[in-house]
Amino acid sequence: MVAADPQWTVAESVRRLAEDIGLKANTVKTARWVASRWPKEHRQAGVSYTVHRILADIEDELARMLRGE
């Protein structure tokens, strides 16, 4: 296993992005997590980010996608 360069770990990349755009790293981390739970093809137009974030807590992917429809 090759050790990751500490300059380019996910945590460091998130921190740098957050700094660049003026947000807290935790805000960027949460947005990244929500996006991972809702791939683009499953996101609903007209449904707020907040709703997607709330439904992202549903562990079962099928149930989450069905709730989002």
N, C-alpha and C positions, 0 to 999 in steps of 0.2 A: 504494500500500500504506500502510495506517495503522499507525503504530508502536503497539505494545501498551503500556498503562499499566504501568510497572514494578511497581506494587503488585499487579497481578493476572496476572502471568505464571504459567505452569504451575509453574515452579521455585519461585517465591515462594509460590504456593498450597500446594504440597507442604510447603515449609519451615514455613509457618504451621500447617498441619494437624498436622504432626509435633510441633511445639512444643506445640500445644494438647492433644494426647493423650499426650504424654510419650514419644514414640519418636524415633529418629534419622530424619532426612529420607531417608536411603538405604533404610531399612526400608520406609517408606511408598512410595517410588519403586518398589521391587522389587514390593511387593504390588500396586501399580497396574499394573505391567507384566504380572504373572502374570494378573491379572483381564482385561487386554486380550487375552491369548493364549487365555483360556478364557471366552468369553462364557457368561452364565448358563445358557443352554439346552444347553451342552456340558459343564458341570461335572457331576461324578459324586458323588452322595450317598454318604457312607461312605468316600470317598477323601480322604486328608489334603491339606492345603494343600501340604505338602512334596512329595508326589507330583506334584501339579499344577505346582508350581514346577520340578521336575526335567524333566517332560515339556514344559514351556513352551519349553525350549531347542530343541525340534525345529522347524526352520525351515518345513518343508512342512506347511501347515495340515491337509491331508487326512490325512497320515501321523500328525500329532499327535492328531487327533481319533480316528483308528482305534486308536492306542495307548492312548488314554484309556478305551476301552470295555472 
